[in-house]
Amino acid sequence: MMIIVKYPPSHSISLEKIKLAKSGDVIALLQDGVLYALDEKLITELKNKGIEVKALKDDFVCRGYSEEESFADLIGYDEFIDLTVEKGEKVIG
């Protein structure tokens, strides 16, 4: 399953969606959701559970952060589209 998170950490529903992820799932962070990529503890916990965490690089950088500050894997729009097609079931929000 692919979970798409577009709201910031201050939006409680985003964290609830992240908690739905299981091993083999992918969490895609976009728009203000990329702010989760700054949370080293959360990203490490997810990765240790076998969950891939990807953040849109353009969204992350345009918010004033450098690529090195992201604990999630940064991806471009092409890879995001590939993931969207690859992972059939999605939770968006």
Backbone as CSV, one residue per row, in Angstrom:
resi,resn,N_x,N_y,N_z,CA_x,CA_y,CA_z,C_x,C_y,C_z
1,MET,0.843,-1.170,0.000,0.000,0.000,0.000,0.894,1.240,0.000
2,MET,0.386,2.294,-0.582,1.072,3.582,-0.583,0.218,4.575,0.212
3,ILE,0.854,5.232,1.153,0.182,6.243,1.960,0.758,7.593,1.561
4,ILE,-0.096,8.472,1.081,0.331,9.802,0.639,-0.042,10.807,1.718
5,VAL,0.974,11.503,2.238,0.777,12.474,3.311,1.115,13.859,2.784
6,LYS,0.130,14.746,2.798,0.363,16.093,2.278,0.177,17.185,3.324
7,TYR,-0.279,16.814,4.516,-0.476,17.807,5.570,0.683,17.784,6.552
8,PRO,0.958,18.909,7.228,2.100,18.999,8.143,1.867,18.216,9.433
9,PRO,2.920,18.023,10.214,2.791,17.305,11.487,1.759,17.907,12.443
10,SER,1.457,19.175,12.316,0.467,19.804,13.196,-0.962,19.349,12.875
11,HIS,-1.147,18.679,11.762,-2.454,18.185,11.328,-2.572,16.730,11.802
12,SER,-3.357,16.463,12.826,-3.366,15.155,13.497,-3.677,13.976,12.583
13,ILE,-4.462,14.174,11.558,-4.835,13.057,10.686,-3.618,12.482,9.957
14,SER,-2.622,13.319,9.706,-1.423,12.843,8.997,-0.715,11.750,9.780
15,LEU,-0.521,11.970,11.063,0.170,10.971,11.885,-0.661,9.698,11.988
16,GLU,-1.970,9.825,12.028,-2.833,8.648,12.061,-2.647,7.812,10.797
17,LYS,-2.509,8.462,9.659,-2.281,7.739,8.405,-0.926,7.052,8.412
18,ILE,0.071,7.728,8.928,1.411,7.141,9.004,1.388,5.885,9.864
19,LYS,0.600,5.907,10.935,0.512,4.750,11.828,-0.144,3.541,11.160
20,LEU,-0.842,3.742,10.054,-1.465,2.641,9.310,-0.436,1.793,8.555
21,ALA,0.736,2.343,8.315,1.737,1.681,7.474,2.252,0.393,8.111
22,LYS,2.469,-0.585,7.228,3.014,-1.880,7.635,4.246,-2.173,6.778
23,SER,4.981,-3.176,7.174,6.167,-3.582,6.424,5.806,-3.798,4.962
24,GLY,6.619,-3.260,4.074,6.392,-3.365,2.641,5.636,-2.191,2.050
25,ASP,5.061,-1.357,2.916,4.333,-0.176,2.449,5.300,0.962,2.136
26,VAL,4.784,1.951,1.416,5.547,3.158,1.102,4.749,4.361,1.595
27,ILE,5.433,5.251,2.292,4.837,6.529,2.679,5.461,7.588,1.792
28,ALA,4.618,8.319,1.073,5.085,9.401,0.209,4.694,10.729,0.849
29,LEU,5.697,11.543,1.127,5.481,12.857,1.739,5.533,13.915,0.652
30,LEU,4.487,14.733,0.569,4.482,15.821,-0.392,3.828,17.039,0.229
31,GLN,3.920,18.149,-0.463,3.431,19.438,0.035,3.975,19.648,1.450
32,ASP,3.132,20.046,2.416,3.621,20.272,3.779,3.935,18.983,4.526
33,GLY,3.528,17.850,3.974,3.862,16.560,4.575,5.352,16.286,4.587
34,VAL,6.109,16.962,3.729,7.564,16.756,3.691,8.225,17.162,5.006
35,LEU,7.531,17.920,5.830,8.099,18.328,7.122,8.359,17.123,8.029
36,TYR,7.652,16.021,7.798,7.934,14.793,8.542,9.341,14.279,8.259
37,ALA,9.897,14.617,7.118,11.239,14.158,6.747,12.316,14.715,7.675
38,LEU,11.978,15.709,8.473,12.919,16.296,9.426,12.958,15.535,10.754
39,ASP,12.010,14.620,10.955,11.880,13.888,12.220,12.683,12.587,12.155
40,GLU,13.929,12.674,12.590,14.840,11.518,12.495,14.292,10.303,13.234
41,LYS,13.756,10.496,14.424,13.245,9.378,15.224,12.111,8.658,14.497
42,LEU,11.140,9.398,14.004,10.000,8.810,13.320,10.429,8.072,12.054
43,ILE,11.248,8.718,11.240,11.673,8.110,9.975,12.481,6.840,10.235
44,THR,13.355,6.870,11.227,14.150,5.691,11.572,13.259,4.551,12.039
45,GLU,12.264,4.858,12.881,11.336,3.826,13.354,10.589,3.192,12.185
46,LEU,10.131,4.011,11.260,9.399,3.493,10.103,10.291,2.601,9.247
47,LYS,11.490,3.075,8.966,12.412,2.291,8.147,12.770,0.971,8.826
48,ASN,12.920,0.982,10.156,13.233,-0.247,10.894,12.082,-1.247,10.832
49,LYS,10.876,-0.777,10.565,9.706,-1.655,10.418,9.535,-2.134,8.976
50,GLY,10.466,-1.763,8.094,10.384,-2.191,6.702,9.475,-1.323,5.851
51,ILE,9.277,-0.091,6.290,8.424,0.862,5.567,9.329,1.856,4.850
52,GLU,9.113,2.005,3.546,9.873,2.996,2.790,9.249,4.371,3.019
53,VAL,10.097,5.381,3.210,9.605,6.745,3.379,10.278,7.620,2.331
54,LYS,9.454,8.175,1.456,9.932,9.008,0.354,9.326,10.404,0.498
55,ALA,10.112,11.426,0.197,9.627,12.807,0.216,9.952,13.466,-1.116
56,LEU,9.023,14.241,-1.613,9.272,14.960,-2.869,10.347,16.016,-2.639
57,LYS,11.426,15.856,-3.365,12.583,16.739,-3.204,12.216,18.204,-3.451
58,ASP,11.493,18.482,-4.514,11.145,19.874,-4.821,10.331,20.513,-3.703
59,ASP,9.382,19.771,-3.134,8.571,20.307,-2.039,9.421,20.557,-0.799
60,PHE,10.378,19.662,-0.536,11.251,19.799,0.632,12.170,21.010,0.491
61,VAL,12.827,21.103,-0.642,13.791,22.187,-0.875,13.105,23.547,-0.958
62,CYS,11.918,23.594,-1.558,11.245,24.895,-1.705,10.762,25.439,-0.356
63,ARG,10.774,24.613,0.672,10.421,25.079,2.019,11.655,25.547,2.786
64,GLY,12.775,25.641,2.086,13.976,26.228,2.673,14.942,25.239,3.293
65,TYR,14.727,23.956,3.098,15.610,22.952,3.677,16.583,22.435,2.624
66,SER,17.749,22.016,3.089,18.711,21.415,2.166,18.451,19.913,2.105
67,GLU,18.860,19.297,1.030,18.652,17.860,0.848,19.248,17.046,1.989
68,GLU,20.353,17.514,2.547,21.045,16.801,3.617,20.241,16.760,4.911
69,GLU,19.248,17.630,5.060,18.451,17.680,6.287,17.333,16.633,6.310
70,SER,17.088,15.984,5.197,16.000,15.010,5.110,16.449,13.636,5.585
71,PHE,15.653,13.033,6.463,15.904,11.655,6.899,15.135,10.670,6.025
72,ALA,14.208,11.177,5.231,13.493,10.360,4.252,14.272,10.389,2.942
73,ASP,14.028,9.415,2.095,14.647,9.404,0.775,13.941,10.444,-0.091
74,LEU,14.700,11.329,-0.696,14.118,12.358,-1.553,13.966,11.819,-2.972
75,ILE,12.816,12.099,-3.567,12.533,11.613,-4.918,11.984,12.752,-5.775
76,GLY,12.051,12.557,-7.080,11.478,13.502,-8.025,10.063,13.081,-8.398
77,TYR,9.425,13.887,-9.221,8.048,13.602,-9.628,7.947,12.317,-10.449
78,ASP,8.959,12.031,-11.264,8.938,10.807,-12.069,8.872,9.568,-11.183
79,GLU,9.717,9.539,-10.147,9.708,8.387,-9.234,8.404,8.336,-8.441
80,PHE,7.867,9.492,-8.082,6.586,9.529,-7.381,5.485,8.904,-8.245
81,ILE,5.465,9.248,-9.501,4.459,8.687,-10.418,4.657,7.178,-10.546
82,ASP,5.903,6.734,-10.675,6.179,5.298,-10.758,5.681,4.566,-9.507
83,LEU,5.923,5.137,-8.331,5.456,4.530,-7.081,3.935,4.476,-7.030
84,THR,3.302,5.528,-7.501,1.848,5.595,-7.492,1.249,4.490,-8.356
85,VAL,1.862,4.247,-9.503,1.387,3.200,-10.402,1.708,1.819,-9.824
86,GLU,2.892,1.679,-9.261,3.369,0.393,-8.746,2.540,-0.098,-7.559
87,LYS,2.251,0.785,-6.640,1.496,0.425,-5.431,0.025,0.654,-5.713
88,GLY,-0.738,-0.418,-5.824,-2.138,-0.316,-6.216,-3.012,0.429,-5.229
89,GLU,-3.062,-0.048,-3.990,-3.934,0.531,-2.974,-3.287,1.774,-2.373
90,LYS,-4.071,2.833,-2.185,-3.530,4.094,-1.681,-4.427,4.688,-0.607
91,VAL,-3.806,5.378,0.334,-4.499,6.202,1.319,-3.963,7.602,1.106
92,ILE,-4.831,8.542,0.793,-4.379,9.891,0.448,-4.949,10.905,1.427
93,GLY,-4.103,11.907,1.726,-4.616,12.987,2.559,-3.543,13.662,3.331
